[in-house]
Amino acid sequence: MQKGEIHVGDANITYDVPLYNNDVESVNFDPSDADTLTLLFKMPGVANTISRTATAVQRTINGESIWCLSYTVVEADLTEFHTTSGPMKIQGLLEYADGSSWHTDKISKDFQGRELRVSENL
């Protein structure tokens, strides 16, 4: 996740969702091997789950290199993203050609334990 607050109307925000097994240890496989990499967003004020194609990236979290699914919100997304203030949730999904899949837990806090939320502008 990008550091700092996310505000109503913000674009160019990058969401990096770390891939952990049972929210405890990082996965030991390269997620870019999946045929489909998806991030699912539940934004405040939006009834439907928002689905976006993600990319696999490695980020350093607490000194450890962790695989993440990443998506950057662009201006065209602002009809669905960051429209109102409130808590949000994100979930990562990997799907493979053989029909198998893997998903993260639903994430509602960042790696520092802060609630994921969209805040009002001053």
Backbone hydrogen bonds, N-H to C=O, Kabsch-Sander energy under -0.5 kcal/mol:
donor,donor_aa,acceptor,acceptor_aa,energy
2,Q,14,T,-1.0
6,I,117,R,-0.6
8,V,119,S,-2.1
9,G,82,H,-2.7
10,D,7,H,-2.3
12,N,73,V,-2.6
14,T,12,N,-0.5
15,Y,13,I,-0.6
15,Y,71,Y,-3.4
16,D,14,T,-0.6
17,V,15,Y,-0.6
17,V,69,L,-3.2
19,L,67,W,-2.8
20,Y,18,P,-0.8
21,N,25,E,-3.3
22,N,20,Y,-0.6
24,V,21,N,-2.2
25,E,21,N,-1.3
27,V,19,L,-2.1
33,D,30,D,-1.7
34,A,31,P,-1.9
35,D,95,E,-1.5
36,T,95,E,-2.1
38,T,36,T,-0.5
38,T,93,L,-2.7
39,L,52,R,-2.8
40,L,91,Q,-3.2
41,F,50,I,-3.2
42,K,89,K,-2.7
43,M,41,F,-0.6
46,V,43,M,-1.6
47,A,45,G,-0.5
50,I,41,F,-2.9
52,R,39,L,-2.3
54,A,37,L,-2.8
55,T,70,S,-2.0
57,V,55,T,-0.5
57,V,68,C,-2.4
59,R,66,I,-2.6
61,I,59,R,-0.7
61,I,64,E,-3.0
64,E,61,I,-1.8
66,I,59,R,-3.4
66,I,64,E,-0.6
68,C,57,V,-3.1
69,L,17,V,-2.2
70,S,55,T,-2.6
71,Y,15,Y,-2.0
73,V,13,I,-2.9
73,V,71,Y,-0.5
77,D,74,V,-2.0
78,L,75,E,-1.7
79,T,76,A,-0.6
80,E,77,D,-2.6
81,F,77,D,-2.4
84,T,44,P,-0.5
86,G,118,V,-2.5
88,M,116,L,-2.3
89,K,42,K,-1.7
90,I,107,I,-1.9
91,Q,40,L,-2.2
93,L,38,T,-2.6
94,L,102,W,-3.3
95,E,36,T,-2.2
96,Y,100,S,-2.6
99,G,96,Y,-2.0
102,W,94,L,-2.3
104,T,92,G,-2.2
107,I,90,I,-3.5
108,S,106,K,-0.5
110,D,114,R,-2.7
113,G,110,D,-2.4
116,L,108,S,-2.7
117,R,115,E,-0.6
118,V,86,G,-2.8
119,S,6,I,-3.3
